[in-house]
Amino acid sequence: MNDDMISYPELPEAAIGSGMGTVVTSGVHWLRMPLFSNSAAINCWALEDDGGWTIVDSGLHDEPTETAWSAWAAGEARQAGAARFRDAYAP
């Protein structure tokens, strides 16, 4: 593969667990959720689709992560007019 054909844009990293996302491209938000291990954060993704959002790699089911997702849902997602959320791993 020719690395000259791959482009990695310089994107600002939101603070871990802040509930703020970085818009990667239209309809794709990158969020960083806290972890308790050697890695400080997990990369999570919110994909806009049909008036809602699909959440990919939502992070741990703990209070700091739930607080961060709630902040994102009340802020950036609501401003975008989100009507529903779906975890990509939920049945």
C-alpha positions as CSV (number, residue, x, y, z in Angstrom):
1,M,0.0,0.0,0.0
2,N,1.3,3.4,-0.9
3,D,1.3,5.7,2.3
4,D,1.2,8.8,0.0
5,M,-2.4,8.0,-0.7
6,I,-3.5,8.0,2.9
7,S,-4.4,11.3,4.6
8,Y,-4.6,11.8,8.4
9,P,-6.0,15.2,9.2
10,E,-4.8,17.1,12.2
11,L,-7.7,16.9,14.6
12,P,-7.9,18.5,18.1
13,E,-8.4,15.9,20.8
14,A,-11.3,16.5,23.2
15,A,-10.4,16.1,26.9
16,I,-11.0,12.6,28.1
17,G,-14.5,12.2,29.6
18,S,-15.4,15.8,28.8
19,G,-18.5,14.9,26.8
20,M,-17.2,17.0,24.0
21,G,-16.6,15.4,20.6
22,T,-14.4,16.2,17.6
23,V,-16.1,16.3,14.2
24,V,-14.0,14.0,12.0
25,T,-16.3,14.6,9.0
26,S,-20.0,15.3,8.5
27,G,-22.0,13.0,10.7
28,V,-19.0,11.4,12.4
29,H,-17.9,12.5,15.9
30,W,-14.9,11.1,17.8
31,L,-15.1,11.1,21.6
32,R,-12.6,9.9,24.2
33,M,-14.0,8.1,27.2
34,P,-12.0,7.3,30.4
35,L,-10.5,3.9,31.2
36,F,-9.0,2.7,34.5
37,S,-6.1,0.8,33.0
38,N,-2.7,1.8,31.5
39,S,-4.6,3.4,28.6
40,A,-6.1,6.7,29.6
41,A,-9.0,6.6,27.2
42,I,-10.9,4.6,24.6
43,N,-11.9,6.1,21.3
44,C,-15.6,6.1,20.8
45,W,-17.6,7.1,17.8
46,A,-21.0,8.6,17.2
47,L,-22.4,8.2,13.7
48,E,-25.3,10.3,12.6
49,D,-28.0,8.4,10.7
50,D,-31.7,9.1,9.9
51,G,-32.4,11.6,12.7
52,G,-30.4,9.8,15.4
53,W,-27.0,8.5,16.3
54,T,-25.4,5.1,16.4
55,I,-22.8,4.8,19.1
56,V,-19.7,2.6,18.4
57,D,-17.3,1.5,21.1
58,S,-19.3,3.3,23.8
59,G,-16.7,2.7,26.6
60,L,-17.1,1.3,30.0
61,H,-20.5,1.1,31.8
62,D,-19.4,3.3,34.8
63,E,-20.3,6.6,36.2
64,P,-17.6,8.8,34.5
65,T,-18.5,7.4,31.1
66,E,-22.2,7.7,31.6
67,T,-21.7,11.3,32.7
68,A,-19.6,12.1,29.7
69,W,-22.2,10.5,27.3
70,S,-25.0,12.4,29.0
71,A,-23.1,15.6,28.5
72,W,-22.5,14.9,24.9
73,A,-26.2,13.9,24.3
74,A,-27.4,17.1,26.0
75,G,-25.0,19.3,24.1
76,E,-23.6,18.4,20.7
77,A,-26.1,15.7,19.8
78,R,-29.1,17.8,20.8
79,Q,-27.8,20.7,18.8
80,A,-27.6,18.4,15.8
81,G,-31.3,17.5,16.3
82,A,-30.8,13.9,17.5
83,A,-34.0,12.1,18.2
84,R,-32.6,8.7,19.2
85,F,-29.5,6.8,20.2
86,R,-28.5,3.2,19.5
87,D,-25.5,1.4,20.8
88,A,-24.0,-0.6,17.9
89,Y,-23.3,-3.5,20.2
90,A,-26.8,-3.7,21.8
91,P,-29.1,-6.5,20.7
